[in-house]
Amino acid sequence: IATEKMNDNRFEKTVIAMLENDKDGAWGLVINKPIGMLPIALLIDSSLNTSEEREELYGINISVYWGGPVNTKEIFILHSNEYKSDSTKKYGNLSVSQDYNILFDIAKNNGPEKSLVILGYSGWGSGQLEGEMERDDWILSNLDLDIIFEKDSKKKWKESLKRSFIKI
């Protein structure tokens, strides 16, 4: 969770679901920065469907989030664990899928119970995140599914702050 001391305006009042953090670095997905509503057709390679399907997919809008400044054209679907596809990776009580089938399933209401469609991710090199935490740019909290999938993105930062850990 970005603190009030965060001086990078891209990350002001940001909440990130951290998915991996090891000796090589860390990465996660911002969950509270909506880009807006986009037709699913804009997120799917047009060669993967017929013109009739494409037209149908242009009629289905979905909320899309900014996940961070790295690979901003890469799509991540952060979702609840009951859904699984060939690309699904499980991270505790969350999963991430990155294939077009999940977008088709979401369009047909056959996707995960809860999901966020996210473009790009946030990444740090070895030791970089720890250095930013020492500067008090970030604090930690448990992953809370209610906060992650909260419809009102403006509530996510304040709710996360309330549940954050005291720095030791």
Residue pairs with C-beta under 8 A, 6 or more apart in sequence:
1 14
1 15
1 16
1 138
1 139
1 140
1 141
1 157
1 160
1 161
1 164
2 11
2 12
2 13
2 14
2 15
2 137
2 138
2 157
3 136
3 137
3 138
3 139
5 135
5 136
5 137
6 12
6 13
6 14
6 137
6 138
7 137
8 137
10 69
11 30
11 122
11 137
13 32
13 157
14 30
14 32
14 33
14 157
15 30
15 31
15 32
15 147
15 156
15 157
15 160
16 28
16 29
16 30
16 31
16 68
16 122
17 28
17 29
17 31
17 78
17 94
17 143
17 148
18 26
18 27
18 28
18 143
19 27
19 28
19 29
19 91
19 94
19 96
20 26
20 27
20 28
20 91
21 129
23 126
24 126
25 123
25 124
25 125
25 126
25 128
25 129
26 123
26 124
26 128
26 129
27 70
27 121
27 122
27 123
27 124
28 68
28 121
28 122
29 65
29 67
29 68
29 76
29 78
29 96
29 116
29 118
29 121
29 122
30 65
30 66
30 67
30 68
30 118
30 122
31 65
31 78
31 116
31 118
31 147
31 148
31 153
31 156
32 65
32 153
32 154
32 156
32 157
33 65
33 66
33 153
34 63
34 64
34 65
34 66
34 153
35 64
35 65
35 66
35 119
36 63
36 64
37 61
37 62
37 63
37 64
38 61
38 62
38 64
39 57
39 58
39 59
39 60
39 61
39 62
40 57
40 58
40 60
40 61
40 62
40 103
40 106
40 107
41 54
41 55
41 57
41 58
41 60
43 62
43 64
43 75
43 103
43 117
44 57
44 100
44 103
44 104
45 100
46 54
48 100
49 57
56 107
57 107
60 107
62 106
62 107
62 117
63 116
63 117
64 117
64 118
64 119
65 116
65 117
65 118
65 119
65 153
66 72
66 118
66 119
66 120
67 76
67 118
67 119
67 120
67 121
67 122
68 120
68 121
68 122
68 123
69 120
69 122
70 120
70 121
70 122
70 123
71 120
71 121
72 119
72 120
73 119
73 120
74 98
74 119
74 120
74 121
75 98
75 103
75 117
75 118
75 119
76 96
76 97
76 98
76 117
76 118
76 119
76 121
77 96
77 97
77 98
77 102
77 103
77 106
77 111
77 112
77 115
77 116
77 117
77 118
78 94
78 95
78 96
78 115
78 116
78 118
78 148
79 94
79 95
79 96
79 97
79 102
79 111
79 112
79 113
79 114
79 115
79 116
80 94
80 95
80 112
80 113
80 114
80 115
80 145
80 149
81 90
81 93
81 94
81 95
82 112
82 113
83 95
83 97
83 102
83 105
83 111
83 112
83 113
83 115
84 95
84 97
85 97
85 99
85 101
85 102
85 105
86 99
86 101
87 97
87 98
87 99
87 102
88 95
88 96
88 97
89 95
89 96
89 97
92 143
93 143
93 145
94 143
94 145
94 148
95 112
102 111
102 112
102 115
103 111
103 117
105 111
106 112
106 115
106 117
114 145
114 148
114 149
115 149
116 148
116 149
124 132
129 138
132 138
133 139
133 140
133 167
136 167
139 161
139 164
139 165
139 167
140 164
140 165
141 160
141 161
141 163
141 164
141 165
142 163
144 159
144 160
144 163
147 155
147 156
147 159
147 160
147 163
148 156
150 156
150 159
